[in-house]
Amino acid sequence: MAIWFSQQDTEHVKHSMEVKQQLFSGQSDYQHIDVFDTPEFGKMIVLDNEIIFSEADEFIYNEMVVHVPMAVHPYVKNVLIIGGGDGGVAKTLIQYPEIERIDVVEPDEMFIEVSRKFFPETAKGFDDERVHIVNMDGLRFLRRASDAYDLIINDSTDPFGYSEGLFTKEFYGNCYRALHADGIMVYQHGSPFYDEDEAAFRAMHRKVYRSFPISRVYQASIPTCPAGYWMFGFASKKYHPLVDFDPVRWQQRGLKTWYYTTNLHRGAFMLPKYVEDILNEEETRS
């Protein structure tokens, strides 16, 4: 008899996939962690019944949160990853030799240990000497940081539960203060496709738009995300993701990618009308 895992995307929608084997199940101090082996997506990690990534599509997310800002900012040396316990974002960042330090602030030590054990190819980013892991709440860490980073990537899981503090007005204000004068912040923006996710999507954009002089949203198609459609936020003190985008400089690096291209970079910021309407409504709210 086949075993299936189902992610409840909405009250009326489930995303289900067949499971060959459950490899791990445990409760950390922060969340319940499961690892499944599936025929279609390979191994995948699930936190509190929400798919975080799978071997089949993790490259999409990691490439889009790293290469987009790195193709815009010309002088990234110091990077902060909030969350990032699976190591995927760090693995993608270490391809850039000019980066001098990457701080990964992930409070859940069990999440890191599970990722190292079951996803060594993804977690190998932790082994680079430039990567420093700090087991601390991200908001608490940011309160002590000022003018320290060129790039901040908010890789936390969702705006609810223990990571809720990473989606507040205070958090984005602290990110602003922690960045250099030309710093960039990239963050998960969720998906507005389902009605019950739209309120969080709106609130997030409203807070960031009021915290940074430049705020844009871009998109990617990720099969294991709700509706297969995921959004990211790009916020900056100086650089615009299209006006300051330097495709020639990025292409000269010769980095191998599976998803990101410089043509896709431009296209990712061309959003559907209903998403544009949502963003415009929040930007013009009094």
Buried (B, 14 or more C-beta within 10 A) or exposed (E): EEEEBEBEBBEEEEBEBEBBEEBBEEEBEBBEBBBBBBEEBBBBBBBBEBBBBBBBBBBBBBBBBBBBBBBBBEEBEBBBBBBBBBBBBBBBBBBBEEBEBBBBBBBBBBBBBBBBEBBEEBBBBBEBEBBEBBEEBBBEBBBEBEEBBBBBBBBBBBBEEBBEBBBBEBBBBBBBBBBBEBBBBBBBBBBBBBEEBBEBBBBBBBBBBBBBEBBBBBBBEBBBBBBBBBBBBBBBBBBBBBEBBEEEEBEEEEBEBEBBBBEBBBEBBEBEEEBEEBBEEBEEEE
